[in-house]
Each structure stands twice: as C-alpha cells, then as structure tokens.
C-alpha cells in the first residue's frame, strides 16, 4: 500500500474519452491516446490493500489486483506485468471489454467510487507491450501430445496458449477467415482496435500454436476424423445461436440480427468491403435489446450516418445508486450506465423521441409493419411494467427502415453439425453438457466458455479457457497439472 491515505485524498479519475464530435467520424478507440498512463499511478494509490480483497472473489480470473495496484503506484511496471499475466492471458482485452465486476466488489465501493481497476489493468497491459515485458513463452520441450481447439474466441485462445506453453502441440480451428471469434467480428473497432488481437495471435504463433482458418469443424472438417487425429479436443465455439423475436412482421426485409450487421462493419474496417451492405447511412434504425451488443450496434449506426437511432430495453430504467436490499455489496449492481455509444447518440440527438441517450426503457415490441413492398417501415411498441405486462394506452410507433435484433444467444450453433457429429450431449439449456472436470460424455472431448457455460463475459471465457487447459493437461499426462485452474465449471446464467 504505497499511499495509506490515497483513497481519502485522491478522487476517482477515469481514462478520458475523445470529444464525441471527433470520435464519431472515425473507427478508432474512443479514449484519448496517451492520457491513461499519466493518471493511473495516482489512481492505483487509491487501492487500500484490504485484508480481505473482495475484488479477488468478484473477478473470475482471481486477478491479484491489490498486488499490481501497489506495484503500479510505485511504477514498477515489469513486476506489475508479471503479476497481471500470472492470472490473465489477455489483459489488454479485458481492460477494454470487461464490465469490471471487480470494481463492484472493491471495498472502497461500499461508500465511495471504486478504484479504477479496469483502467489500471489496461495500462499495465499496454505498458508491457511497449516495454517488451510480454515476449513469446514457448515450451522448453514438447510432450508429444496433440490438442485441437475448436473456436478462436477468448476461451479458445486462452486454452490454446496455456496448453502450448505446457508443451502440447495445439491447433486452433476457426470457421471464419480470421482468428478472434467474437472479438474479431462482433466487437466494433471503436471498442477495441484489432491490432491488440493481432499482436496476441502473433505471440501465440511464435510460441508454437497453429491456426487453421476457414475451417468449420462439422462442415469443412470432419468432426469424427478430427477427434481421431488428436489426443484431445476442446469445444470453445461460443454461444452463437441467436435468440429470435417472434412477432408479426418479423419476415419483412430490413430486419436483421445484430451478428449479421456488426461483422459487416468490422469487415469494412478490415478493408474487405468498401461499405457495408447493411449500412445504417440515412436510415431510421431501431435496435431491440438493451445490452452491450445493442450498444455496439448503436455506436456503429451513429458512425455509419444513421438518420435516427433508438435502442429498446424491456427493463425499466435502473437507478444511479445501488439498491442495497436487492443488490447488496459486493454483488454486481444493475445501475444506469452511459457507455460511449449512448453518449454519442445522446449528444448527437439522433433519436429525439427516445431518452437523452437514445434508449427507451420498459419498452416491448408488438409488431412490425411494412411499406407495401415487403420492407419494414415501422416498429410498434408498448410500455411494460415490472412484470412484463403491457400498460394499456401506451402503444406508439417508431419509424424503422433498419431493425437490429440484439436479444442475446442461447448456446452453440448446431447448423454446422459439430455437436451432432462429435456426439456430445447438451444440457437442458442447450449448451454443451460437461462434468466437474470440463469433460463431455465423449472421451477426450472437453468444453469451455460460452458453448458450455452459456452467454457470459469475456473474463469468464478466459477463466474457463485457462481452467479447461489444466483439465486437458491432467488428462494427457495422467498427472497433476502444472497449469493454474482459476475456476471449476459454473454453468449458472450470468447476470452482468
């Protein structure tokens, strides 16, 4: 604890965002470049190095948060990077994309703004790359064992890196044309520039991990042959089966799933396309779904030049303070939060009929109507109460010639035949069933991440990837694993 009074004398200060009018004209990250390092040491001083650090419990990775906060406050960046990478393979991802449940569990958050744990983590990760503190770590010797990891999202990459470093020969199979899964084509560039992803992939290649792109197991690659070829297989395909909206008019043209829309915008940023076939330019956009994916669609539509953008959230607008009775500390509270995308939509007034930040709360979609030519032109909605019952007399109509459905995901996509060809069983929720050791009913086949857990957070995906790697290592060596296993399987739905 470098400054025993830091939490008393230093107010919380977060990484500042670039002005809205500047950042909506490009796809670069929303934060002011170079503005984080000058403030982060003082922010780390706010950490109280608690006797019982609840941030550990709140973080699925068990990050050593007080330790690297203290090291950052002393500006010992090398040691801080070592502590951070001891529990997290990809802190530059979580430092940008995780909603930071650790901050909800910060003891200081009982009656003050929490320590800026997420910003400190991101600063350490970026400094580690700048200073060369994250070199490739190839194994000293190979085990002679082989592993196929299906899926290159955060769970698959974490599992692959851990197993490669343990000496096993690992190949990652990705059905898309580039590595990264949801981080590649689902996360907009303004939330995380893909150079961070490319840098980690190159590190993994240097360590010995092999990558196979455009290789959908079950369609392009025979699943049973793959199982016969490798000593172990890890299913880490994510939860890509999107939820539908069964209301009248859903068949109209112009209504698309979020994950049909977002990848095209990312491909424009990658240089694959000159413009998106589903561009929001000049259109009245309505996004159904109040979560992060909906916010990603919102920020993307603003940058594409939408005429208006409205996001519908079926839940009532949350309060700005924690409800101590319903969500006592250190649980993750449901609060009114203003993301960068909401700030942009609000300041630009792209949706004057909606809330200040383009959101309509307690709103449920009734039906869509078309323009006579088979294309959507309006969305009919109604207000709902806390029990999701419609409120009489509250029906209204929004102009909509592009509707994006961001309603979440139910489990792995079964369209490519992977699940059926491998013969793995599914849980009642539609996810891949597994035991306490991450093993499925098929010998040598393991499952981790959203494919088994269900839709969750990037930090849970990395934690599960690290844990399944330890389980696979035990299976391959028939001995206690040297790899850390931060968690046991926990398939409960995630609230955050």
N, C-alpha and C positions, 0 to 999 in steps of 0.2 A: 504494500500500500504506500505508494510514493508520497501522496499528499493526504494525511489523515483528515483534513478539512476540505478536501476538494469538492465533496458532494454538497457542502454548505456554501462555498464561495463561488463556484463555477456553475452558471446556468447551462442547461442543455442547448447545444447548438448542432444542427444537422447540416449535412452536405447540401449547400445551396443549389437550387435549380437555375438553369438559364432562363432569361425572360421568355414568357410564353410566345410573344410575337416573333422571337428569334427561333425558338426550337421547333415550332410547328412548320417551319419552312425547310426543315431537313429531317434526316432519319438518325442523326447522331444521338448518343445518350443524352438524357435531359439534364444531367448535372454539369456544373461549371467545371471545366477541366482544371486540374491543379489546385482546386480550392479545398480539398479534403485534408491533405497532409498538414497544412498549417494549423488546423484546429483540432486534429484528432488526439494529439498528445494530452492537451488540456482536458479533452472530453474523457479520455481514459483515466485521468486523475479522479474523476467522479466516482469510480468504482470503489466500493467500501471493503472489498475483500472479505465478504461476510463469512462468519464461522460456518454457516450452512448456506452455501450458494445455491439458491433455488433456480438460478439460471441454468445450472447443470441439469436439473430434473426437467426443465422446460425444453431443453434442446435435445432432440432425438439422437444427435451425434455425441452428446456428452462433452461438448467443447470445453476446454479448460479456460473458460472466459476470464476469471479473476487473474489467472497467471499471465495470460498475454495482455490483459489490460495494464497490469503493473509493468511489464516489460516495455510496452509502447509508451507509457508515461515516462519511462527512463530512456526512451529512444534506443532501446536495444532491439533493433528490427530483426536481426538474424535469429536471435533466441525466440522472439515472438513468432516468427515464421515457422520455426521448428515445432513450437507448442501447437500452433494452429494446424499445421499439416499432420500432426500426430493423430488427429481425430477426424479430419476433413480433407478429402482428396481434392475438392474443388471449391475453395473458399471464395474465389472471385465470382463464382456462380451464385452461391448462397448470399454473398454480400450484396448482390444486386437484386436477386429474385425472391429470397425467402421473406415471408411476412414477419419474421423475428419473434417467434413465441418466447425466445429467451428474454426479450425485453419486458414482456408481460410478467415473467417470473422474477424480474430484478427486484431485490428487496427495497431498493430506493423507490420503486414504483408504488409502494404502499401509500405514500403521501406526496411524492414528487415525480416530475418527469424522469423516466428511466434513463440509465446510462445508454449512450448511443452504441450499443454492442454491434449492431449490423454495420455501421459506418467504420468502426474500428477494425472489424474483420476484413472489410473490403480494402481498407488502407494497408493492412498487413499483407494481404494477398498481392495487391498491385506493387507494393514496395519490394516484395520478394522477387517478383519477375524483373523489376527494374535493376535490382542489385545482384541478380543471379543466384538467389537463395533457393530456387526450385529447379535444380538440374534433374535430368533423367536419372532414375534409380534402377538400372537393370539388375537382374539377379546375378549372384556370383556363380551359380551353377543351375543347370536345368534338371528338373525332376524326371523328365521322360514322359510325363502325363500330359494329356491334351484336354482342353475345355472349349466348348462352343458357347458363346454368349449371344442370345438372340435378342436384339434390341440395343440401340446405342444412346438411349436417354441417360439421365444421371445414374439410375440404378445399374444399368448395364455397363456403363463406363467405369463406375466405382468398383464393381465386381471384377471387371476385366483387369483394371490396374492393380488391384490387390493380388489377384491370382498370378498375374505376370511377375510381379515383384517377389512372389513366393517361389518362383522358379518353374511354374507350369507354362506350357505353350498354349496361348489363348488366341482364338479368332472370334471377332465380333461380326455378327451378321446383321445388316441393316437393310430394310426393304426399300428405303429411299435412296436417292443418288448421292447423298452426303451424310456424313456422320453427325449425330447430335440429337436425333429424335425430336421431341417437342421443343427442346432448346433451339434447334436449328430452324424449324419452320413454323412453330407455334408461338414463340416469344418474339415480339417485334424488336427490330434493331434499336429503337429508341429506349428500350428497357435494358438490353444487353447487346452490345456490338459483338458480332460473331468472331472478331479477332481473338476474343478471350477463349472461345471454344476451339478455334483453330490451334491456338498455342498449346492447349492441353492435349489435343489429339496428336500433335507433332511430338510432344513429350512422350506420350504413350507409345508412339511408333518407335521412338528411339530406345525405349525400354524393351521392345520386342513384341508388343501386341500387334496382331494382324487384323486388318479391317477388310470386310467384304461388303461393298455397297451394291445397291440394286439387286439384292438377294433376299427376296421374301421367302422365308422358310415355310414350306407347305404349298407354295405356288412355284417359285423359281428353283427352290432347293428342296429335294425330297426329305421330309422330316424323319422318316424311319431310317433312311440312309445316313443322315446326319448323326442320329443317335448311335448308329453302329460304328461310325467313323471316329467318334470322340469318346474319351473315358467318362466325361460328364457334360451335361448340358444345363445351362441356366436360362430360364424363360424370364426375360425382362422387357417385354414388349410394350409395357404401359397399358393404361386403360383408354383405348382409342375408340370404343363403341359409344358413339354419342347418343344422348337422350333426345327423343323426338318431342314435338309439340302437336298433339292430336286435336286440332281444332278445325272447324270448317274453313276452307280456303287454303289449307296448307299446300295443296298441289299447284298453286299458282306460281308462275315464273317470277323470279326475283326474290325468292325466299331461300336462304342458304344456311347451312351450318357454319359456325364460326371457323371450324377447321377446314372448311372449303375456301373460306375467304382469306384468313390470315396467311396460309402458306404462299398464296399468290403474291401478296405484298412483300413477303420475305424474298421471294424469287426475283422480284424487281430489284430489291436491294443487292441481291447476289449477282445481278447482271444477266440473269437468264431471260428476262422479259423486259420489253421497253415500258410496258404499262400492264396493269392487272386487268384481266377480262372481267373481273367483278369490281372494278374501281368504284368508289363512292363519289367520285367527282360529279358535282352538280345534282346529286340525288338527295332525297329525304330519307335518311337512314333511321331505322328503329332497331335497337338491339334488345332482344328478350333474354334476360338473365342479368343478375346484379353482381356477379362475381368478378374475379380477376380477368377471366377470358373475355367477358363483356367489356371490361375497361380497356383491354388490349385492342378490341375491335373499335372502341370509341376513339382512342388515340390515333389509330390507323386511319379511320374515316376522316378525322379532322385534317390529317396531313394530306390525304388524297383530295381535299377540297369539297367535302360534302356541303350541300345546301343547308341541311339541318341534321342534327344527331340527337336522338333521345334514347336513353337506356332505361329499361323497365326492370324494377326489382319487386318481387312479390312480397318481400318482407317490409314491415313498417320501418320508417327511418329510425335508426338507433340513436341513442343519446350520445352526448360528448363525454360523459363521465361513466365510470364503471358502476354497474348495478351490483352492489356488494351482497345483496341477498341471492340473486340469481347466478352471478358470476364472481364469486369471491376471489381475491388474490390468493394464489398466483395463477389461477386459470386464465386462459386467453379470452379477453372480453370482446363482445361484439359492440364496436363503437362506430360512430360516424367518422369515416376517414376520407380524406381528399387526396386521391392519387394524382400523379402528374397529368394523366389523361383527363380526369374530371376537372382539374384546374384549367386545363386548356379549353375544354368545351365550355366551361362556365364563363371564362373571361372573353372568349370569342363570341359568346351569345349565339351559338349555333342552334340552340333549341329554346327559344323564348317561352314556349308553352310548358317547358319542364321546370324542374328545380333549378337553382342557381348553377348547379354543376352538371346539368343535362340529365339528371336522374329523376325518374318518377317512382316513388316508393309506394308499397301496398297496392301494386297495380298488377292485374291479371289479364291475360289476352283472351278475348272471347272468340274472335274470328278475324279472317282477312277478307277483303273484298277486292275484286279486280276491276280493270279498266275497260272490260268488254273484249279485249284482245288476248285475254289469258294471262295478263301480267298484274301483279299486286299493285294496288294504288293506295290502300288504306288499311290501317290496323284498328280494330275496335277493342277497347279495353274497359275494365270496370275496377273500381276500388274494392279491396277486400279488407276484412277485419283480421284480428289476431288469429282467428280460427280458420282463415282462408275462405270465409263465407262472403259472398258478394254483398256489397252495400247498395240497396235499391236507389235508383235515381242518379247514379254516379257514372253511367256509361258515357264514354267520349270517344272521339275518332281522331287518329293521328294520320297525317299524310305519310305514306310509306311506299317508295318505289324500290327500296332495297331493305330487306329484313334479314337480320342475322340472329341465329339461334345459338345462344351460349348457355346451355342448360346443364352442362357437366357431362360426365362419362360414367357408364355403368360397369365396364370391365373390358377385357381384351376383345379385340375384333376377331370374330370367328370366320370371316369371309375368306381368308387365305388358306384355311384348312390346317393350320399349325396345331391347334388344340386337338382336333379330331384325329389327325394323322399320328400324333405322338401318343394319343390315348390317355391324356391326363384328365383327371376328374375335375369338375367345377364345384364350387361352393354354392349354397342356396342363393347367394348374391350375384352369381355369375362370374366370379373371379376364380383363378386357378387355386384349387384346394392344395394345402400343404400341411405338414406336421410341424412339431416344435423345432425340428432341425432344418426347416425350409425345403424339405424333400416332398415331392409329389408322390402319387401312387405308382409311378413308373420308376424303377430302379435307375439311379444315376441322373435323374432329371430333377432339377430344383427350380423354384420360382421365387421372385423377389420384386419389390417395387409395386407400382400401381396395378400390374397384371394380377397380383395375388392379394395385395392389401386393399385395392380399390383406390379411386381418385384421392390424391393426397398432395403433400407438399414436396418440393424439391429436397428439403432437408431430410425428410423421411425416406425418400428414394435413395439418397446417398447412404444413409444409415443402413437401409436394407441391403444395398449392394455390398457394403463392407461386411455385413453380418453373413450374407449368403456365401461370400467368398471364404470366410472362415469355416462354414459348414462344408463347402465343397473341398476345401483343403483337408479337413478331417477325413472326409470320405475317400479321397485319393491316396492319402498317406497312411490311413488306419492308425493315426496317432493324434495326440492333442495338437491343435493348430497353433502356429506362431502368430497368426493374424488376429487382430482385435475384432471382437464381435460386440458392437455397442448396444445391440438390442436383441430381443427374442421376437418371434413373429407376433404381431398385434394387428389383427385384421378388423379392428373396430373402425367404423366410418370416422373420418376426420372432420372436425367442426370448423377449423380455421379457414 
